[in-house]
Structures are given as C-alpha cells and as structure tokens.
C-alpha cells in the first residue's frame, strides 16, 4: 500500500470518527427534554448586536415554538418573529451581551408572539455565538398567578377576601395618611339554616347570589369583600359624612328586601351591619376590622336589619360576651343551670293548667345571667343542643313528680330553638326522654317562635308532625312579633297560640291596638287553638282578656316564675292531690336486635327508674338507705356490660371501638363524680341530676353508639349467643 492510500485511509477514518461524534452530540441535543437553539449574533457597523440567526435547533424547539427546523435555520429572528420588537424584553440586547461578553443568564420571560412563558438558560460557547435552552412554564405561571389571586380573593364569589381588604385599607392609609375612609361590616343571616336544611351546595349558591346582588345594586361604585361565611364588607375609601354612611347602610339593607331566588325556592334573609371610620375608630386595618366586627355583633343583638356605629363601650360588651361564652361551655357539667316555672292560669276556672319551664343560669364568676344574654350565644355555638335537651328532661321530670304526687292534668311547656329542631334526631331524643321518665306525651308542650316558623317551615314540619302524632302539644310563641303567613299558621297543627306581651301591654297603653289584640284572640279561636296571653300584669288586662274570651294567661299578676321549691307551695295551696299514676316500662325503641345487649340495656333502664323513684320520695331516710344500693348496682352493671361489649368489639374487629370505649370511660368517670357528690348534696336537684345522667346516656349512647354497633354486627358478623 503506497503512502497516498494510507493517507486516504487515515483521513477516511478521521472523517468517520468526526461524523460519528457529530451524530452522537446531535442525538444528545435532539433528545433533550428542553428546547435547544444555537444562534449567531449579527453586528451592525459599530459592532453592536442588531439581530441574531438560528444555526441549529432540536425537535423540542419545534414542539414548543411551532416553528419547523427547515424554516428556521439560517433565518434571522427579526424575519421569523417581526413582532418580537414589541416585547417588553429586549431579546437582541440581552442575548447580544451573552454572546459578546460570555455571560451566562437564567430567567423567566413572556413571549408575546408565541403567547407563552419560558424559563430560559442562555450561555456563550464562543464569542458572537450563544445557546438557549428553554422550557414552557406557562402552566406553572398560570398556577402561580391563580394562587396569587386566591391569596386575596374569595374563590366562590370572586370578591376580594379578608387579606385583600387589609391590603386595600393599608394602601388607602399609605397614599393619604390624613384622609378618611369608612368600612361597613355586613353579616347576612340564614346561611347556617340553608346549609343545615338544604346542604352546603345550596349554601354556596346562596352566597354567590348575595355577592351578585350586592355588586349589582351598587354598580361598581364601591368595592365589596367576602370575609367569611355570610360576612361581607364594603370599603368607602373617601371622606363620607355620618348621614351618608347610614344611607349607604340602609341601601345594603334595602338590597335584601326581596328574597334570594334559587332553583329550589326563595330564601328571605336579613342583615346586621357594623360601621367604623378611620381614624376615629381605629389606627390601622386590624383595629378597624376588629371594631367593625364588634359593632356588627351589637347590631345583631338589637334585631333584624339593623346597623350600629362603633363606640368604645361596645368592646366591653364583646369582652363580657367572650367571658360568657367561655363559662357556658362548662356550665352544664358544673350543674349551674336551674329551671323556674311560671304557672299558666285558665281564665274561666281560675285554676292552674300547666307551667312554662324557664331556664336560669347562676355562674360563680358572672352571677345570675339572663337567658336573653346567653341563649343567643348557646345557639351560635350549638351548645343549645345539650342545654335544650337538659331543659326538656328536667321539665318532664318535674311534670312526672307532679303526677306521682297526685297532681294530674298539669302540662309543662318548654321553649325549643331552631338549632334543636333542625337536628335529625330531635324527635327521637324527645320521645326517648318521655319514655325513660314515664311521662305521657300529652303533658309535654313544645314552644316554637314565630321567627323559627318563618325561617325553617319546610325543615321542621315533618318533625312537628311526628311528635304531634305521638301526642305532644305545640305552641306558637311570641305571635304577632314577626310576619306569619296565615297559610303556614293554618297548615301547621298548633295546639296553642301565645300572644306576645307587647300586645298585652297595648291593652292599657295604646288604644289603637285594642282591636288588633281582640283579632288575634278571635283568630286563634277560629283555628281551634287554645289562646294564651303572656306577660299579664294588671287586672285591667286580665278583665279585657276574659271579656274577649281568651282561654289562658300567665304573668306577674298571678305569679312570677318560681324555683322548684317555691312552686310546690303554690301547687299545694291551689290544687288538691289525686291518686298516683303507674310506673314507666321498657320500650322496644331502645332495642338494637341483639338479645344479650338488649337485656343489659333493660337493666340500665330499671336502674334509672329506681333513681327516679328515690327522687319522688318524700322520705330522706329512704333515699339515704337506697341510694348506696343503687350506686353499687350501677357500678356492677357497668363493669359487666362494658367488659361484655368490649370483648365483642375485639371479636368482630369493630372499626369504631375506640370512640365507643372512650364513651364508656367517660361515663364511668361521671358516675364516680356523682357518687362522690352524695356527701355534699342529696336534695331534689341532685336526684334530678342522677336521672338526667342516666337519661343522657340512654338517649345519646344506646340510641346512637350501641345502635350503630348493632347495625354493624348484624351485617358483618354473628350475633352473640
């Protein structure tokens, strides 16, 4: 082989090697997950970069930009993307610096011609050349912008949220520290009622419609914010007079004059508004919003569709409310409640027909607290559910004691809250109390207010029908204070119509209401109801009621509400006793279809009846002797029953065993506390507490936890033999 042949062979091999390396590196670049492009900068006569051309691109470049390789290579960017000059980013200047000075950069930028966000890394392998490696981050930027939007906007309504309000107030104060601004804190009612009765999806639609109505009513004049739940705010970033503020608040109230119309019906709502002004009511956004909330709470306490301008004295009221709320959580467990009873008098016979049970709260820190102060707090926090059940149990127990002493015919009337009525198990829990205590349903009367009737007619109707079919009576309380529909009044099977005190006062105070009070009496009689007038304080009022054929009355003219001990003296003075009535027997309602457990539960019910018997006994000696025996029996029963149940849980892999056993331990602790208290208190109130303790256990545990276990066991395992 001569020299030329050897040289050609080496050159060919070298060429093949170079080609192989080129293909290798080209494959690397082409298979990159990011877009790649190699560019050369074009310089003008002064040596300044004025354009750049594409020398190489990979397949991902084509995918991201939509530009084909064959249409790009050798072309200047000004030719391919002429609108690039309009971009905010000076791409030629930026990349020219990279190419000429060898500086590497990494940044995010938006490309208007491609309508995309890119994360770009650029570097220079050689002067006048640069490489860009970039990826599409448009989706990330969209998510980022969405998250940034949601930080200060409410996702449901699109309104700015609480943080957005803080930001906007700060901007107003920073831009014009000496200027004035005002804030309206708007609380729209009935959201909880909608959520409880129609579901949270309906509640969301309710909120959206409220936001639409507010913004449409004010036509973008002001900015509205959604703070939380049914709470909104309106910022007035300018000087306004007090009169203008009140006019604005009245416009918000007027905005909800018509009902909110949704697919499932119309919902009437009202608002409470708190008003603050900068700088009088706060030096910053936090203070303004806090004091606006205080004023809003004050307006809510006054009534519907009210507005209140903040005053420093309101903060003291809120502080008192907070303390009251904290104490209320432990009041039931500490036996701080007591029932008073106000007699109801038949106006034709002048005899007592029944009693209204009225709760009283005596707290070690707060003293005697009026129901008008704490009931609304209990409703807000749903503490009214256990407190209301306590009232019903103890009122029924009072009536049972009356009957056991031979005083028959007396009814006991209890006020119930809409929060109680909306509970799914309300009817079952009331019937369970009656069955445990052994009181016939006809002796219990439940009072609901006119406002509850209006706001929750559809939701409570079935429960009223269920309870009334079992013999429980219903009274419409405070009639005349709201705006009852006569069709609703006629449709609901009320037994008693209670005339509010304001119309009784009108008998002597306002002549123009005489006929109206007369008409209420006539209306009730026409509908077949017993008409009862509340708050009767003068003989003149009583004479008027008799003249207009009102059936019953209650009020200070005959008797103020009395504690348990005093009410017995009144009964003995006015009513002779008769023969006692029979004891309560086990009801199949408590059965969970597992024989061994049902038999054990019957024993628990029997222990409860023994405690009730002790409470009804007049002999203190009998009580003292038998109480220790009953406690011993109760402890032995609990030990056996709980061990039996917990063994079943283990055997059947019961998934809710931890919750169930936790309730066992809690009840054992409660029984031990009750036993330890025997050395301190053995009066009627203490025995009533014991019966109440057993009643709560049967109502809440047997009818819920044990029944849930029974359902699980009969469906997933063998019944115990």
C-alpha positions, 0 to 999 in steps of 0.5 A: 500500500503506497503512502497516498492510500494510507493517507486516504485511509487515515483521513477516511477514518478521521472523517468517520470518527468526526461524523460519528461524534457529530451524530452522537452530540446531535442525538444528545441535543435532539433528545433533550427534554428542553428546547435547544437553539444555537444562534449567531449574533449579527453586528451592525457597523459599530459592532453592536448586536442588531439581530441574531440567526438560528444555526441549529435547533432540536425537535423540542424547539419545534414542539414548543415554538411551532416553528419547523427546523427547515424554516428556521435555520439560517433565518434571522429572528427579526424575519421569523418573529417581526413582532418580537420588537414589541416585547417588553424584553429586549431579546437582541440586547440581552442575548447580544451581551451573552454572546459578546461578553460570555455571560451566562443568564437564567430567567423567566420571560413572556413571549408575546408572539408565541403567547407563552412563558419560558424559563430560559438558560442562555450561555456563550460557547464562543464569542458572537455565538450563544445557546438557549435552552428553554422550557414552557412554564406557562402552566406553572405561571398560570398556577402561580398567578391563580394562587396569587389571586386566591391569596386575596380573593374569595374563590366562590364569589370572586370578591376580594377576601379578608387579606385583600381588604387589609391590603386595600385599607393599608394602601388607602392609609399609605397614599393619604395618611390624613384622609378618611375612609369608612368600612361597613361590616355586613353579616347576612343571616340564614346561611347556617339554616340553608346549609343545615336544611338544604346542604352546603351546595345550596349554601354556596349558591346562596352566597354567590347570589348575595355577592351578585346582588350586592355588586349589582345594586351598587354598580361598581361604585364601591368595592365589596369583600367576602370575609367569611361565611355570610360576612361581607364588607364594603370599603368607602375609601373617601371622606363620607359624612355620618348621614351618608354612611347610614344611607349607604347602610340602609341601601345594603339593607334595602338590597335584601328586601326581596328574597334570594331566588334559587332553583329550589325556592326563595330564601328571605334573609336579613342583615346586621351591619357594623360601621367604623371610620378611620381614624376615629375608630381605629389606627390601622386595618386590624383595629378597624376590622376588629371594631367593625366586627364588634359593632356588627355583633351589637347590631345583631343583638338589637334585631333584624336589619339593623346597623350600629356605629362603633363606640368604645363601650361596645368592646366591653360588651364583646369582652363580657360576651367572650367571658360568657361564652367561655363559662357556658361551655362548662356550665352544664357539667358544673350543674349551674343551670336551674329551671323556674316555672311560671304557672299558666292560669285558665281564665274561666276556672281560675285554676292552674293548667300547666307551667312554662319551664324557664331556664336560669343560669347562676355562674360563680364568676358572672352571677345570675345571667339572663337567658336573653344574654346567653341563649343567643350565644348557646345557639351560635355555638350549638351548645343549645343542643345539650342545654335544650335537651337538659331543659326538656328532661328536667321539665318532664321530670318535674311534670312526672313528680307532679303526677306521682304526687297526685297532681294530674292534668298539669302540662309543662311547656318548654321553649325549643330553638331552631338549632334543636329542631333542625337536628335529625334526631330531635324527635327521637331524643324527645320521645326517648326522654318521655319514655325513660321518665314515664311521662305521657306525651300529652303533658309535654308542650313544645314552644316554637317562635314565630321567627323559627316558623318563618325561617325553617317551615319546610325543615321542621314540619315533618318533625312537628308532625311526628311528635304531634302524632305521638301526642305532644302539644305545640305552641306558637310563641311570641305571635304577632312579633314577626310576619306569619303567613296565615297559610303556614299558621293554618297548615301547621297543627298548633295546639296553642297560640301565645300572644306576645306581651307587647300586645298585652301591654297595648291593652292599657297603653295604646288604644289603637291596638285594642282591636288588633289584640281582640283579632288575634284572640278571635283568630286563634279561636277560629283555628281551634287553638287554645289562646294564651296571653303572656306577660299579664300584669294588671287586672285591667288586662286580665278583665279585657282578656276574659271579656274577649274570651281568651282561654289562658294567661300567665304573668306577674299578676298571678305569679312570677316564675318560681324555683322548684321549691317555691312552686310546690307551695303554690301547687299545694295551696291551689290544687288538691292531690289525686291518686298516683299514676303507674310506673314507666316500662321498657320500650322496644325503641331502645332495642338494637336486635341483639338479645344479650345487649338488649337485656343489659340495656333493660337493666340500665333502664330499671336502674334509672327508674329506681333513681327516679323513684328515690327522687319522688320520695318524700322520705330522706331516710329512704333515699339515704338507705337506697341510694348506696344500693343503687350506686353499687348496682350501677357500678356492677352493671357497668363493669359487666356490660362494658367488659361484655361489649368490649370483648365483642368489639375485639371479636368482630374487629369493630372499626369504631371501638375506640370512640365507643370505649372512650364513651364508656370511660367517660361515663364511668368517670361521671358516675364516680363524680356523682357518687362522690357528690352524695356527701355534699348534696342529696336534695331534689336537684341532685336526684334530678341530676342522677336521672338526667345522667342516666337519661343522657346516656340512654338517649345519646349512647344506646340510641346512637353508639350501641345502635350503630354497633348493632347495625354493624354486627348484624351485617358483618358478623354473628350475633352473640349467643 
